[in-house]
Amino acid sequence: MLFSVVCIDKPGSAALRAATRADHLDYMIAAAESLRYGGPLVTDDGSLSIGSLFVIDQPTRRDVDAFLAEEPYCRSGLFQTVTVTAIRQMVPEASPGFLLQELARERVGRPSPPAS
């Protein structure tokens, strides 16, 4: 199951982020098979990281929580908030024609299939 993870840094924590970054990158590289997308959240001008966002494929929310419990940024106390939400991938399409199938279901009022 896919989960989005949105983490917002504590104010004034740029030095902690920098000091922990190598460990964070090691951890994310080791988890590459389960990560679908991710990167730092930045200010509008791109000059400062203010958080992290990633999409992870894990069997359950409990597995995501276990992943986060060992993640270096989380362990260091970098984040003010961490929000985890289950998601269903729509784009890019997991299989060709998926969006057209969703549109057809919507037009005839049929419910979408459950997340896979």
The first five atom37 places (N, CA, C, CB, O) and aatype in JSON, in Angstrom:
{
  "aatype": [12, 10, 13, 15, 19, 19, 4, 9, 3, 11, 14, 7, 15, 0, 0, 10, 1, 0, 0, 16, 1, 0, 3, 8, 10, 3, 18, 12, 9, 0, 0, 0, 6, 15, 10, 1, 18, 7, 7, 14, 10, 19, 16, 3, 3, 7, 15, 10, 15, 9, 7, 15, 10, 13, 19, 9, 3, 5, 14, 16, 1, 1, 3, 19, 3, 0, 13, 10, 0, 6, 6, 14, 18, 4, 1, 15, 7, 10, 13, 5, 16, 19, 16, 19, 16, 0, 9, 1, 5, 12, 19, 14, 6, 0, 15, 14, 7, 13, 10, 10, 5, 6, 10, 0, 1, 6, 1, 19, 7, 1, 14, 15, 14, 14, 0, 15],
  "atom_mask": [
    [1, 1, 1, 1, 1],
    [1, 1, 1, 1, 1],
    [1, 1, 1, 1, 1],
    [1, 1, 1, 1, 1],
    [1, 1, 1, 1, 1],
    [1, 1, 1, 1, 1],
    [1, 1, 1, 1, 1],
    [1, 1, 1, 1, 1],
    [1, 1, 1, 1, 1],
    [1, 1, 1, 1, 1],
    [1, 1, 1, 1, 1],
    [1, 1, 1, 0, 1],
    [1, 1, 1, 1, 1],
    [1, 1, 1, 1, 1],
    [1, 1, 1, 1, 1],
    [1, 1, 1, 1, 1],
    [1, 1, 1, 1, 1],
    [1, 1, 1, 1, 1],
    [1, 1, 1, 1, 1],
    [1, 1, 1, 1, 1],
    [1, 1, 1, 1, 1],
    [1, 1, 1, 1, 1],
    [1, 1, 1, 1, 1],
    [1, 1, 1, 1, 1],
    [1, 1, 1, 1, 1],
    [1, 1, 1, 1, 1],
    [1, 1, 1, 1, 1],
    [1, 1, 1, 1, 1],
    [1, 1, 1, 1, 1],
    [1, 1, 1, 1, 1],
    [1, 1, 1, 1, 1],
    [1, 1, 1, 1, 1],
    [1, 1, 1, 1, 1],
    [1, 1, 1, 1, 1],
    [1, 1, 1, 1, 1],
    [1, 1, 1, 1, 1],
    [1, 1, 1, 1, 1],
    [1, 1, 1, 0, 1],
    [1, 1, 1, 0, 1],
    [1, 1, 1, 1, 1],
    [1, 1, 1, 1, 1],
    [1, 1, 1, 1, 1],
    [1, 1, 1, 1, 1],
    [1, 1, 1, 1, 1],
    [1, 1, 1, 1, 1],
    [1, 1, 1, 0, 1],
    [1, 1, 1, 1, 1],
    [1, 1, 1, 1, 1],
    [1, 1, 1, 1, 1],
    [1, 1, 1, 1, 1],
    [1, 1, 1, 0, 1],
    [1, 1, 1, 1, 1],
    [1, 1, 1, 1, 1],
    [1, 1, 1, 1, 1],
    [1, 1, 1, 1, 1],
    [1, 1, 1, 1, 1],
    [1, 1, 1, 1, 1],
    [1, 1, 1, 1, 1],
    [1, 1, 1, 1, 1],
    [1, 1, 1, 1, 1],
    [1, 1, 1, 1, 1],
    [1, 1, 1, 1, 1],
    [1, 1, 1, 1, 1],
    [1, 1, 1, 1, 1],
    [1, 1, 1, 1, 1],
    [1, 1, 1, 1, 1],
    [1, 1, 1, 1, 1],
    [1, 1, 1, 1, 1],
    [1, 1, 1, 1, 1],
    [1, 1, 1, 1, 1],
    [1, 1, 1, 1, 1],
    [1, 1, 1, 1, 1],
    [1, 1, 1, 1, 1],
    [1, 1, 1, 1, 1],
    [1, 1, 1, 1, 1],
    [1, 1, 1, 1, 1],
    [1, 1, 1, 0, 1],
    [1, 1, 1, 1, 1],
    [1, 1, 1, 1, 1],
    [1, 1, 1, 1, 1],
    [1, 1, 1, 1, 1],
    [1, 1, 1, 1, 1],
    [1, 1, 1, 1, 1],
    [1, 1, 1, 1, 1],
    [1, 1, 1, 1, 1],
    [1, 1, 1, 1, 1],
    [1, 1, 1, 1, 1],
    [1, 1, 1, 1, 1],
    [1, 1, 1, 1, 1],
    [1, 1, 1, 1, 1],
    [1, 1, 1, 1, 1],
    [1, 1, 1, 1, 1],
    [1, 1, 1, 1, 1],
    [1, 1, 1, 1, 1],
    [1, 1, 1, 1, 1],
    [1, 1, 1, 1, 1],
    [1, 1, 1, 0, 1],
    [1, 1, 1, 1, 1],
    [1, 1, 1, 1, 1],
    [1, 1, 1, 1, 1],
    [1, 1, 1, 1, 1],
    [1, 1, 1, 1, 1],
    [1, 1, 1, 1, 1],
    [1, 1, 1, 1, 1],
    [1, 1, 1, 1, 1],
    [1, 1, 1, 1, 1],
    [1, 1, 1, 1, 1],
    [1, 1, 1, 1, 1],
    [1, 1, 1, 0, 1],
    [1, 1, 1, 1, 1],
    [1, 1, 1, 1, 1],
    [1, 1, 1, 1, 1],
    [1, 1, 1, 1, 1],
    [1, 1, 1, 1, 1],
    [1, 1, 1, 1, 1],
    [1, 1, 1, 1, 1]
  ],
  "atom_positions": [
    [[0.85, -1.18, 0.0], [0.0, 0.0, 0.0], [0.89, 1.23, 0.0], [-0.96, 0.0, 1.22], [1.95, 1.26, 0.62]],
    [[0.43, 2.25, -0.71], [1.21, 3.48, -0.77], [0.78, 4.45, 0.33], [1.06, 4.14, -2.14], [-0.39, 4.56, 0.67]],
    [[1.78, 5.14, 0.88], [1.56, 6.16, 1.9], [2.36, 7.39, 1.55], [1.94, 5.63, 3.31], [3.52, 7.3, 1.16]],
    [[1.74, 8.56, 1.69], [2.51, 9.79, 1.59], [2.97, 10.16, 2.99], [1.66, 10.95, 0.93], [2.24, 9.99, 3.97]],
    [[4.18, 10.67, 3.06], [4.74, 11.12, 4.33], [5.21, 12.55, 4.12], [5.93, 10.19, 4.83], [6.1, 12.81, 3.3]],
    [[4.6, 13.48, 4.86], [4.94, 14.9, 4.76], [5.48, 15.33, 6.12], [3.7, 15.77, 4.33], [4.8, 15.23, 7.14]],
    [[6.72, 15.8, 6.12], [7.4, 16.19, 7.36], [7.79, 17.66, 7.27], [8.65, 15.3, 7.61], [8.38, 18.09, 6.28]],
    [[7.47, 18.41, 8.3], [7.81, 19.83, 8.34], [8.87, 20.03, 9.43], [6.54, 20.73, 8.62], [8.69, 19.61, 10.57]],
    [[9.98, 20.66, 9.05], [11.08, 20.89, 9.99], [10.66, 21.85, 11.1], [12.29, 21.45, 9.25], [9.81, 22.71, 10.92]],
    [[11.28, 21.68, 12.25], [11.13, 22.65, 13.33], [11.8, 23.95, 12.89], [11.76, 22.11, 14.67], [12.8, 23.92, 12.17]],
    [[11.27, 25.09, 13.3], [11.91, 26.37, 12.95], [13.36, 26.4, 13.47], [11.11, 27.56, 13.54], [13.65, 25.91, 14.56]],
    [[14.23, 26.97, 12.67], [15.63, 27.14, 13.08], [16.43, 25.85, 13.13], [0.0, 0.0, 0.0], [17.41, 25.77, 13.87]],
    [[16.02, 24.84, 12.37], [16.69, 23.54, 12.47], [17.6, 23.21, 11.27], [15.67, 22.46, 12.61], [17.94, 22.05, 11.06]],
    [[17.98, 24.22, 10.51], [18.82, 23.98, 9.33], [20.13, 23.28, 9.68], [19.12, 25.3, 8.62], [20.58, 22.41, 8.94]],
    [[20.75, 23.64, 10.79], [22.01, 23.01, 11.18], [21.81, 21.54, 11.52], [22.63, 23.75, 12.38], [22.65, 20.71, 11.19]],
    [[20.71, 21.22, 12.19], [20.41, 19.82, 12.51], [20.17, 19.02, 11.24], [19.19, 19.72, 13.44], [20.64, 17.89, 11.12]],
    [[19.44, 19.59, 10.29], [19.22, 18.92, 9.0], [20.55, 18.64, 8.32], [18.32, 19.78, 8.09], [20.78, 17.53, 7.85]],
    [[21.41, 19.63, 8.26], [22.71, 19.47, 7.61], [23.56, 18.4, 8.31], [23.46, 20.8, 7.58], [24.21, 17.59, 7.65]],
    [[23.55, 18.4, 9.63], [24.36, 17.45, 10.39], [23.87, 16.01, 10.24], [24.37, 17.84, 11.86], [24.64, 15.07, 10.43]],
    [[22.6, 15.84, 9.92], [21.98, 14.52, 9.86], [21.81, 14.02, 8.43], [20.63, 14.54, 10.55], [21.43, 12.87, 8.22]],
    [[22.08, 14.86, 7.46], [21.77, 14.55, 6.06], [22.45, 13.29, 5.55], [22.16, 15.71, 5.19], [21.79, 12.49, 4.88]],
    [[23.71, 13.07, 5.82], [24.4, 11.88, 5.3], [23.74, 10.6, 5.83], [25.9, 11.91, 5.7], [23.53, 9.66, 5.06]],
    [[23.41, 10.56, 7.11], [22.73, 9.39, 7.68], [21.35, 9.2, 7.05], [22.6, 9.53, 9.21], [20.94, 8.08, 6.76]],
    [[20.65, 10.31, 6.84], [19.34, 10.25, 6.18], [19.47, 9.66, 4.78], [18.7, 11.65, 6.11], [18.7, 8.78, 4.4]],
    [[20.46, 10.14, 4.01], [20.65, 9.63, 2.65], [21.01, 8.15, 2.66], [21.73, 10.42, 1.93], [20.49, 7.39, 1.83]],
    [[21.88, 7.72, 3.56], [22.19, 6.28, 3.69], [20.93, 5.47, 3.92], [23.19, 6.05, 4.85], [20.73, 4.42, 3.29]],
    [[20.08, 5.95, 4.82], [18.85, 5.24, 5.17], [17.91, 5.15, 3.98], [18.16, 5.93, 6.35], [17.32, 4.1, 3.71]],
    [[17.77, 6.25, 3.26], [16.88, 6.27, 2.1], [17.42, 5.4, 0.96], [16.67, 7.7, 1.62], [16.64, 4.74, 0.27]],
    [[18.72, 5.39, 0.77], [19.31, 4.52, -0.25], [19.03, 3.06, 0.08], [20.83, 4.77, -0.36], [18.71, 2.28, -0.81]],
    [[19.17, 2.69, 1.34], [18.9, 1.32, 1.75], [17.43, 0.94, 1.55], [19.3, 1.13, 3.22], [17.12, -0.24, 1.37]],
    [[16.54, 1.91, 1.59], [15.1, 1.66, 1.46], [14.59, 1.93, 0.04], [14.33, 2.52, 2.43], [13.38, 1.99, -0.17]],
    [[15.49, 2.09, -0.92], [15.12, 2.53, -2.26], [14.02, 1.68, -2.9], [16.33, 2.51, -3.14], [13.19, 2.22, -3.64]],
    [[13.99, 0.39, -2.65], [12.98, -0.46, -3.28], [11.56, -0.1, -2.86], [13.25, -1.91, -2.95], [10.62, -0.32, -3.62]],
    [[11.39, 0.45, -1.66], [10.04, 0.78, -1.2], [9.68, 2.25, -1.41], [9.9, 0.44, 0.26], [8.52, 2.64, -1.22]],
    [[10.63, 3.06, -1.8], [10.36, 4.49, -2.02], [9.96, 4.73, -3.46], [11.6, 5.34, -1.66], [10.66, 4.32, -4.39]],
    [[8.84, 5.4, -3.65], [8.35, 5.69, -5.01], [8.74, 7.08, -5.48], [6.85, 5.54, -5.06], [8.94, 7.31, -6.67]],
    [[8.84, 8.01, -4.55], [9.14, 9.39, -4.9], [9.5, 10.11, -3.62], [7.94, 10.09, -5.63], [9.01, 9.74, -2.55]],
    [[10.34, 11.11, -3.71], [10.6, 11.89, -2.51], [11.62, 12.97, -2.73], [0.0, 0.0, 0.0], [12.29, 13.04, -3.76]],
    [[11.72, 13.83, -1.73], [12.69, 14.9, -1.76], [12.38, 15.94, -0.71], [0.0, 0.0, 0.0], [11.37, 15.85, -0.01]],
    [[13.27, 16.93, -0.61], [13.04, 17.98, 0.39], [11.95, 18.94, -0.06], [14.34, 18.74, 0.65], [11.79, 19.22, -1.25]],
    [[11.21, 19.43, 0.9], [10.32, 20.57, 0.67], [11.19, 21.81, 0.83], [9.08, 20.58, 1.66], [12.0, 21.88, 1.76]],
    [[11.03, 22.77, -0.06], [11.9, 23.95, -0.04], [11.07, 25.23, -0.06], [12.88, 23.92, -1.23], [9.89, 25.22, -0.41]],
    [[11.72, 26.31, 0.3], [11.08, 27.63, 0.2], [10.77, 27.92, -1.26], [12.0, 28.74, 0.81], [11.31, 27.26, -2.15]],
    [[9.91, 28.88, -1.51], [9.49, 29.19, -2.87], [10.65, 29.49, -3.8], [8.54, 30.36, -2.86], [10.58, 29.21, -5.0]],
    [[11.71, 30.06, -3.28], [12.87, 30.36, -4.13], [13.86, 29.2, -4.18], [13.57, 31.63, -3.64], [14.9, 29.3, -4.83]],
    [[13.56, 28.1, -3.48], [14.41, 26.92, -3.52], [15.68, 27.01, -2.71], [0.0, 0.0, 0.0], [16.52, 26.12, -2.79]],
    [[15.83, 28.06, -1.93], [17.1, 28.29, -1.25], [17.24, 27.58, 0.1], [17.28, 29.76, -1.04], [18.34, 27.49, 0.64]],
    [[16.13, 27.06, 0.65], [16.19, 26.49, 1.99], [15.25, 25.31, 2.09], [15.85, 27.55, 3.05], [14.09, 25.4, 1.71]],
    [[15.76, 24.18, 2.62], [14.9, 23.03, 2.89], [14.08, 23.31, 4.14], [15.75, 21.73, 3.06], [14.6, 23.79, 5.15]],
    [[12.79, 23.01, 4.06], [11.89, 23.26, 5.19], [11.14, 22.0, 5.63], [10.89, 24.35, 4.83], [10.29, 22.05, 6.51]],
    [[11.47, 20.9, 5.0], [10.8, 19.65, 5.33], [11.14, 18.57, 4.33], [0.0, 0.0, 0.0], [12.04, 18.73, 3.5]],
    [[10.41, 17.49, 4.4], [10.61, 16.36, 3.5], [9.26, 15.8, 3.1], [11.47, 15.26, 4.17], [8.28, 15.88, 3.84]],
    [[9.22, 15.23, 1.9], [8.03, 14.56, 1.41], [8.47, 13.31, 0.69], [7.19, 15.49, 0.48], [9.42, 13.34, -0.09]],
    [[7.79, 12.2, 0.95], [8.06, 11.01, 0.15], [6.84, 10.12, 0.12], [9.26, 10.25, 0.7], [5.96, 10.18, 0.99]],
    [[6.81, 9.28, -0.9], [5.78, 8.26, -1.03], [6.48, 6.93, -0.87], [5.01, 8.35, -2.41], [7.48, 6.65, -1.53]],
    [[5.95, 6.1, 0.04], [6.56, 4.82, 0.36], [5.54, 3.7, 0.21], [7.13, 4.84, 1.79], [4.36, 3.87, 0.52]],
    [[6.0, 2.57, -0.27], [5.16, 1.4, -0.44], [5.47, 0.43, 0.71], [5.39, 0.72, -1.84], [6.54, -0.16, 0.76]],
    [[4.51, 0.3, 1.61], [4.65, -0.6, 2.76], [3.33, -1.35, 2.94], [5.03, 0.19, 4.07], [2.28, -0.83, 2.58]],
    [[3.37, -2.56, 3.49], [2.13, -3.32, 3.65], [1.09, -2.66, 4.55], [2.46, -4.68, 4.2], [-0.11, -2.73, 4.28]],
    [[1.54, -2.0, 5.63], [0.6, -1.41, 6.59], [1.14, -0.09, 7.13], [0.34, -2.39, 7.75], [2.31, 0.24, 6.96]],
    [[0.25, 0.65, 7.77], [0.64, 1.88, 8.45], [1.66, 1.58, 9.55], [-0.6, 2.6, 9.05], [2.58, 2.36, 9.78]],
    [[1.49, 0.45, 10.21], [2.44, 0.05, 11.26], [3.86, -0.08, 10.69], [2.0, -1.29, 11.92], [4.83, 0.29, 11.35]],
    [[3.97, -0.59, 9.47], [5.28, -0.7, 8.82], [5.87, 0.67, 8.51], [5.17, -1.53, 7.52], [7.08, 0.88, 8.64]],
    [[5.03, 1.6, 8.11], [5.5, 2.97, 7.87], [6.0, 3.58, 9.18], [4.36, 3.85, 7.26], [7.05, 4.21, 9.21]],
    [[5.24, 3.38, 10.24], [5.66, 3.91, 11.55], [6.99, 3.31, 11.99], [4.58, 3.62, 12.61], [7.83, 4.01, 12.56]],
    [[7.2, 2.02, 11.73], [8.48, 1.38, 12.07], [9.61, 1.97, 11.23], [8.4, -0.15, 11.85], [10.7, 2.19, 11.74]],
    [[9.34, 2.23, 9.96], [10.33, 2.86, 9.08], [10.71, 4.23, 9.63], [9.78, 2.98, 7.63], [11.89, 4.58, 9.71]],
    [[9.7, 5.01, 10.0], [9.95, 6.36, 10.5], [10.67, 6.36, 11.85], [8.64, 7.13, 10.62], [11.46, 7.26, 12.14]],
    [[10.41, 5.37, 12.67], [11.04, 5.3, 13.99], [12.56, 5.17, 13.88], [10.49, 4.11, 14.78], [13.28, 5.57, 14.8]],
    [[13.05, 4.63, 12.78], [14.49, 4.47, 12.58], [15.09, 5.5, 11.62], [14.77, 3.08, 12.06], [16.31, 5.56, 11.47]],
    [[14.25, 6.3, 10.98], [14.73, 7.28, 9.99], [15.53, 8.36, 10.71], [13.53, 7.91, 9.19], [15.03, 8.93, 11.68]],
    [[16.75, 8.66, 10.25], [17.63, 9.59, 10.97], [17.06, 10.99, 11.23], [18.87, 9.73, 10.22], [17.26, 11.52, 12.32]],
    [[16.38, 11.58, 10.27], [15.8, 12.89, 10.53], [14.76, 12.8, 11.66], [15.16, 13.46, 9.25], [14.73, 13.65, 12.55]],
    [[13.92, 11.79, 11.6], [12.9, 11.61, 12.66], [13.58, 11.37, 14.01], [11.95, 10.43, 12.33], [13.21, 11.97, 15.02]],
    [[14.56, 10.49, 14.03], [15.24, 10.16, 15.28], [15.96, 11.36, 15.89], [16.24, 9.04, 15.05], [16.07, 11.46, 17.11]],
    [[16.44, 12.26, 15.04], [17.17, 13.43, 15.53], [16.26, 14.51, 16.09], [18.01, 14.0, 14.42], [16.73, 15.45, 16.74]],
    [[14.96, 14.39, 15.86], [14.03, 15.41, 16.32], [13.9, 16.59, 15.38], [0.0, 0.0, 0.0], [13.46, 17.67, 15.78]],
    [[14.28, 16.41, 14.12], [14.25, 17.5, 13.14], [12.83, 18.01, 12.87], [14.88, 17.03, 11.84], [12.63, 19.2, 12.65]],
    [[11.86, 17.12, 12.89], [10.53, 17.49, 12.4], [9.6, 18.03, 13.49], [9.9, 16.31, 11.76], [9.52, 17.51, 14.6]],
    [[8.92, 19.09, 13.12], [7.86, 19.64, 13.97], [6.6, 18.79, 13.84], [7.56, 21.12, 13.6], [5.93, 18.49, 14.82]],
    [[6.3, 18.39, 12.58], [5.14, 17.55, 12.32], [5.5, 16.48, 11.29], [3.94, 18.38, 11.83], [6.33, 16.69, 10.41]],
    [[4.85, 15.33, 11.43], [4.95, 14.25, 10.45], [3.53, 13.78, 10.2], [5.89, 13.07, 10.96], [2.83, 13.36, 11.12]],
    [[3.1, 13.85, 8.94], [1.76, 13.42, 8.57], [1.85, 12.27, 7.59], [0.96, 14.6, 7.96], [2.47, 12.39, 6.53]],
    [[1.24, 11.15, 7.95], [1.23, 9.96, 7.1], [-0.2, 9.72, 6.64], [1.79, 8.7, 7.87], [-1.13, 9.71, 7.45]],
    [[-0.38, 9.54, 5.33], [-1.7, 9.34, 4.76], [-1.62, 8.26, 3.69], [-2.26, 10.65, 4.17], [-0.76, 8.3, 2.81]],
    [[-2.53, 7.27, 3.77], [-2.62, 6.27, 2.71], [-3.11, 6.95, 1.44], [-3.57, 5.09, 3.12], [-3.96, 7.83, 1.48]],
    [[-2.56, 6.52, 0.31], [-2.97, 7.1, -0.96], [-3.17, 6.0, -2.0], [-1.92, 8.13, -1.47], [-2.68, 4.88, -1.85]],
    [[-3.91, 6.34, -3.03], [-4.09, 5.45, -4.18], [-3.49, 6.17, -5.39], [-5.61, 5.09, -4.42], [-3.91, 7.27, -5.72]],
    [[-2.54, 5.55, -6.02], [-1.85, 6.18, -7.15], [-2.78, 6.3, -8.35], [-0.6, 5.37, -7.52], [-3.43, 5.33, -8.75]],
    [[-2.82, 7.5, -8.9], [-3.59, 7.76, -10.12], [-2.64, 8.13, -11.27], [-4.62, 8.88, -9.88], [-2.79, 7.63, -12.38]],
    [[-1.68, 8.99, -10.99], [-0.69, 9.39, -12.0], [0.7, 9.36, -11.38], [-1.01, 10.8, -12.57], [0.83, 9.71, -10.2]],
    [[1.71, 8.97, -12.09], [1.55, 8.34, -13.4], [0.76, 7.04, -13.28], [2.91, 8.08, -14.06], [0.78, 6.39, -12.24]],
    [[0.08, 6.69, -14.34], [-0.76, 5.49, -14.32], [0.08, 4.26, -14.01], [-1.49, 5.32, -15.65], [1.13, 4.04, -14.62]],
    [[-0.4, 3.45, -13.08], [0.28, 2.2, -12.75], [0.12, 1.21, -13.89], [-0.27, 1.61, -11.43], [0.99, 0.36, -14.11]],
    [[-0.99, 1.31, -14.6], [-1.2, 0.48, -15.79], [-1.87, 1.34, -16.86], [-2.06, -0.8, -15.47], [-2.72, 2.16, -16.53]],
    [[-1.5, 1.16, -18.12], [-2.07, 1.98, -19.19], [-3.59, 1.88, -19.22], [-1.5, 1.56, -20.55], [-4.16, 0.79, -19.1]],
    [[-4.25, 3.02, -19.37], [-5.69, 3.06, -19.46], [-6.41, 3.19, -18.13], [0.0, 0.0, 0.0], [-7.63, 3.27, -18.1]],
    [[-5.66, 3.21, -17.04], [-6.27, 3.27, -15.71], [-7.16, 4.5, -15.54], [-5.18, 3.27, -14.64], [-8.28, 4.4, -15.04]],
    [[-6.67, 5.66, -15.96], [-7.46, 6.89, -15.8], [-8.73, 6.85, -16.66], [-6.62, 8.12, -16.17], [-9.77, 7.34, -16.24]],
    [[-8.64, 6.28, -17.84], [-9.83, 6.15, -18.68], [-10.86, 5.24, -18.02], [-9.46, 5.62, -20.07], [-12.06, 5.5, -18.11]],
    [[-10.4, 4.18, -17.37], [-11.32, 3.28, -16.64], [-11.97, 4.03, -15.47], [-10.55, 2.03, -16.11], [-13.17, 3.89, -15.23]],
    [[-11.19, 4.82, -14.76], [-11.73, 5.62, -13.66], [-12.78, 6.6, -14.17], [-10.6, 6.37, -12.93], [-13.83, 6.76, -13.56]],
    [[-12.49, 7.24, -15.28], [-13.43, 8.19, -15.87], [-14.72, 7.5, -16.28], [-12.8, 8.89, -17.08], [-15.81, 8.02, -16.04]],
    [[-14.61, 6.33, -16.88], [-15.81, 5.59, -17.28], [-16.64, 5.22, -16.06], [-15.43, 4.31, -18.08], [-17.87, 5.34, -16.09]],
    [[-16.0, 4.76, -14.98], [-16.73, 4.44, -13.74], [-17.43, 5.68, -13.18], [-15.76, 3.85, -12.68], [-18.57, 5.61, -12.72]],
    [[-16.72, 6.8, -13.22], [-17.29, 8.05, -12.69], [-18.53, 8.46, -13.48], [-16.24, 9.18, -12.74], [-19.52, 8.92, -12.91]],
    [[-18.47, 8.29, -14.77], [-19.57, 8.73, -15.62], [-20.82, 7.85, -15.46], [-19.13, 8.72, -17.07], [-21.94, 8.32, -15.69]],
    [[-20.64, 6.62, -15.07], [-21.81, 5.75, -14.85], [-22.12, 5.6, -13.37], [-21.58, 4.37, -15.47], [-23.03, 4.86, -13.0]],
    [[-21.38, 6.29, -12.52], [-21.68, 6.3, -11.09], [-21.27, 5.06, -10.33], [0.0, 0.0, 0.0], [-21.81, 4.78, -9.26]],
    [[-20.32, 4.3, -10.87], [-19.84, 3.1, -10.17], [-18.69, 3.47, -9.26], [-19.41, 2.0, -11.16], [-17.88, 4.33, -9.61]],
    [[-18.59, 2.83, -8.1], [-17.47, 3.13, -7.2], [-16.14, 2.64, -7.78], [-17.69, 2.5, -5.82], [-16.1, 1.68, -8.54]],
    [[-15.08, 3.33, -7.41], [-13.73, 2.92, -7.79], [-13.35, 1.68, -7.03], [-12.71, 4.05, -7.53], [-13.86, 1.44, -5.93]],
    [[-12.46, 0.87, -7.59], [-11.99, -0.31, -6.86], [-11.14, 0.13, -5.66], [-11.17, -1.26, -7.8], [-10.62, 1.24, -5.64]],
    [[-11.02, -0.75, -4.66], [-10.18, -0.4, -3.51], [-8.73, -0.26, -3.91], [-10.32, -1.45, -2.41], [-8.3, -0.76, -4.95]],
    [[-7.97, 0.43, -3.07], [-6.53, 0.6, -3.31], [-5.86, -0.75, -3.36], [-5.88, 1.48, -2.21], [-6.24, -1.67, -2.62]],
    [[-4.87, -0.87, -4.23], [-4.13, -2.15, -4.3], [-2.74, -1.98, -3.79], [-4.09, -2.69, -5.72], [-1.97, -2.94, -3.76]]
  ]
}
